[in-house]
Amino acid sequence: MTRTARPTGRALQVAGAGAAVLLALSGCSSSDDSSSAASGSSASSSDELSGTVTVFAAASLKESFTALGEEFEKAHPGTKVTFSFGGSDSLAAGITGGAPADVFASASPKTMKIVTDAGDASGTPATFVRNQLEIATLPGNPDTISSLKDLTGPGLKVVLCDKEVPCGAAAQKALDASGLKLTPVSYEQDVKSALTKVELKEADAAVVYKTDVHAAGDKVEGVEFPESADAVNDYPIVQLKNTGNAAAAKAFIALVQSAQGQKVLTGAGFLKP
């Protein structure tokens, strides 16, 4: 995807001033539409945003953040939101390794700490949602899985996320809390990869997030289990220190934390922070 060139600060000021004059003359009410997306900023500041904002986000945020990115671009003409979705540990390693990004949204405080400990965050990460585990089975649940213990049954092909990935760490925590031992047929690099194994009928079940079961629709069936309450993940978000577009980065984070953003996220199955 072609990245939009970022204008200079002087160009931003000139463009913002011109836009403010036009708005005053025309009585345009577009600021009302974008106010929730730019929470905490003035109406005119939304017109000053331009260029690309690059967001590194946990794979489980793909559907929600893609929708919020589209809303952001509509509210701020001239901006472009690009995403890199994947396992939070891999994304964190990329950031500390110098990968260019403006915002990091992780699926756990542990993986966020990789970035903050390296001094690559600007400010303090804030938890914006939480997520809980669920078992994804084949449609119709042909193996009649009703509990976490059922996953340990002989002959059942179960997939887990890698233990270094937040969904994998949470699954292991739930298993430990219930005193169960489970040897999966594979460990996957992120939650979407684990879910895909079930969607393609390459596995009978996977331990993923409720939000991923929700996003999969009728491709899988979800089974709740009580041990998931012992392994709820907090999702923190932060602006990155080496951002090349601080204004847009702050505005995107504000959208995520706004009532509008929270509506999209809770609608996808995320829990409020």
LUMVO-207760 format. One line per field, with one value per residue (C-alpha): chain; z, x negated, y negated. Coordinates in steps of 0.2 Angstrom, whole numbers. Layout:
cadena: c(A, ...)
zz: c(Z, ...)
xx: c(X, ...)
yy: c(Y, ...)
end
This chain:
cadena: c(A, A, A, A, A, A, A, A, A, A, A, A, A, A, A, A, A, A, A, A, A, A, A, A, A, A, A, A, A, A, A, A, A, A, A, A, A, A, A, A, A, A, A, A, A, A, A, A, A, A, A, A, A, A, A, A, A, A, A, A, A, A, A, A, A, A, A, A, A, A, A, A, A, A, A, A, A, A, A, A, A, A, A, A, A, A, A, A, A, A, A, A, A, A, A, A, A, A, A, A, A, A, A, A, A, A, A, A, A, A, A, A, A, A, A, A, A, A, A, A, A, A, A, A, A, A, A, A, A, A, A, A, A, A, A, A, A, A, A, A, A, A, A, A, A, A, A, A, A, A, A, A, A, A, A, A, A, A, A, A, A, A, A, A, A, A, A, A, A, A, A, A, A, A, A, A, A, A, A, A, A, A, A, A, A, A, A, A, A, A, A, A, A, A, A, A, A, A, A, A, A, A, A, A, A, A, A, A, A, A, A, A, A, A, A, A, A, A, A, A, A, A, A, A, A, A, A, A, A, A, A, A, A, A, A, A, A, A, A, A, A, A, A, A, A, A, A, A, A, A, A, A, A, A, A, A, A, A, A, A, A, A, A, A, A, A, A, A, A, A, A, A, A)
zz: c(0, -5, 10, 10, 12, 28, 26, 36, 52, 42, 29, 42, 50, 34, 29, 46, 46, 28, 33, 48, 38, 26, 39, 48, 31, 26, 43, 40, 54, 50, 66, 75, 65, 70, 88, 95, 84, 91, 109, 119, 104, 96, 81, 70, 75, 65, 49, 53, 52, 37, 31, 36, 54, 55, 68, 75, 83, 90, 77, 87, 84, 65, 62, 75, 71, 52, 55, 66, 53, 40, 52, 56, 37, 35, 49, 44, 25, 19, 32, 29, 42, 38, 49, 53, 63, 71, 87, 100, 104, 86, 84, 99, 93, 77, 85, 97, 81, 72, 62, 58, 67, 76, 88, 96, 103, 112, 118, 135, 147, 146, 127, 129, 142, 129, 120, 136, 143, 127, 129, 113, 120, 122, 138, 148, 139, 143, 144, 131, 131, 139, 131, 137, 130, 122, 113, 95, 88, 71, 66, 76, 88, 82, 96, 109, 118, 133, 144, 144, 151, 135, 125, 133, 126, 116, 97, 98, 87, 97, 92, 104, 101, 105, 123, 120, 112, 124, 118, 121, 138, 143, 138, 148, 163, 161, 160, 175, 185, 181, 184, 166, 154, 135, 121, 105, 87, 84, 92, 81, 79, 83, 87, 69, 63, 77, 72, 54, 58, 64, 50, 37, 47, 50, 69, 79, 91, 96, 112, 105, 110, 111, 99, 86, 88, 85, 70, 62, 61, 57, 52, 70, 85, 102, 119, 135, 149, 167, 169, 156, 170, 177, 161, 155, 145, 146, 130, 131, 118, 117, 105, 100, 103, 85, 77, 62, 64, 82, 80, 70, 82, 96, 87, 82, 100, 106, 93, 101, 118, 113, 115, 97, 97, 112, 104, 89, 101, 113, 98, 92, 109, 119, 137, 144, 153)
xx: c(0, -7, -10, -5, -19, -18, -17, -27, -21, -20, -9, 2, 4, 8, 20, 29, 31, 38, 50, 56, 60, 70, 79, 84, 90, 100, 107, 102, 107, 94, 86, 101, 98, 80, 81, 82, 67, 56, 61, 52, 47, 54, 66, 53, 39, 48, 45, 26, 24, 16, 4, 3, 5, -2, 5, -2, 12, 16, 24, 40, 43, 43, 61, 64, 49, 52, 69, 62, 49, 62, 72, 56, 52, 70, 69, 52, 51, 33, 28, 24, 24, 13, 13, 1, 10, 2, -4, -7, -24, -30, -23, -32, -48, -46, -44, -59, -68, -65, -49, -40, -24, -14, -2, -4, 12, 7, 18, 9, -1, -16, -18, -16, -30, -42, -39, -39, -54, -64, -59, -49, -32, -27, -17, -9, 1, 20, 31, 45, 54, 53, 56, 61, 58, 70, 69, 72, 78, 84, 102, 115, 102, 101, 89, 102, 88, 95, 81, 62, 59, 68, 53, 42, 52, 43, 43, 48, 38, 36, 26, 19, 10, -8, -12, -22, -6, 7, 21, 9, 3, 22, 26, 12, 17, 35, 29, 17, 32, 42, 28, 29, 15, 18, 6, 12, 9, 1, -3, 1, -7, 9, 27, 33, 22, 28, 46, 43, 38, 55, 63, 54, 59, 40, 44, 59, 57, 47, 46, 48, 56, 75, 72, 65, 79, 91, 81, 81, 100, 107, 90, 88, 98, 93, 93, 90, 81, 80, 61, 60, 64, 47, 38, 46, 34, 32, 28, 17, 14, 0, -7, -25, -40, -47, -30, -31, -13, -10, 6, 15, 8, 16, 32, 33, 31, 44, 56, 53, 56, 71, 89, 90, 75, 81, 97, 88, 77, 91, 102, 88, 88, 74, 77, 76, 60)
yy: c(0, -17, -28, -46, -58, -68, -87, -99, -108, -124, -116, -109, -126, -134, -121, -121, -140, -139, -125, -135, -150, -140, -131, -148, -155, -140, -135, -118, -105, -92, -95, -87, -71, -70, -76, -58, -52, -66, -66, -79, -90, -105, -105, -114, -102, -88, -97, -99, -80, -72, -59, -41, -33, -16, -5, 12, 21, 39, 50, 51, 33, 35, 33, 19, 9, 10, 3, -11, -15, -18, -29, -39, -42, -48, -60, -66, -68, -67, -54, -36, -22, -7, 9, 23, 37, 52, 60, 46, 53, 53, 35, 29, 37, 28, 11, 13, 19, 2, 6, -11, -13, -26, -16, 1, 10, 26, 41, 41, 30, 42, 40, 21, 21, 27, 10, -1, 7, 4, -15, -14, -21, -39, -41, -27, -13, -13, 2, -1, 16, 34, 51, 68, 85, 97, 114, 114, 130, 136, 130, 140, 145, 163, 169, 162, 152, 144, 140, 137, 154, 162, 155, 168, 182, 195, 193, 175, 163, 147, 131, 118, 102, 102, 99, 83, 76, 68, 80, 95, 88, 86, 103, 111, 100, 107, 125, 123, 116, 131, 144, 150, 155, 153, 157, 149, 155, 138, 121, 106, 89, 79, 82, 80, 94, 105, 101, 104, 122, 125, 116, 127, 142, 146, 146, 151, 136, 122, 111, 93, 76, 74, 60, 71, 84, 69, 63, 81, 81, 98, 105, 111, 114, 106, 115, 105, 112, 105, 106, 92, 80, 84, 78, 62, 52, 33, 24, 8, -5, -18, -30, -26, -36, -37, -41, -52, -58, -61, -71, -58, -44, -53, -56, -37, -32, -45, -37, -20, -26, -37, -31, -28, -17, -8, -4, 4, 14, 20, 24, 36, 45, 36, 32, 14, 10)
end
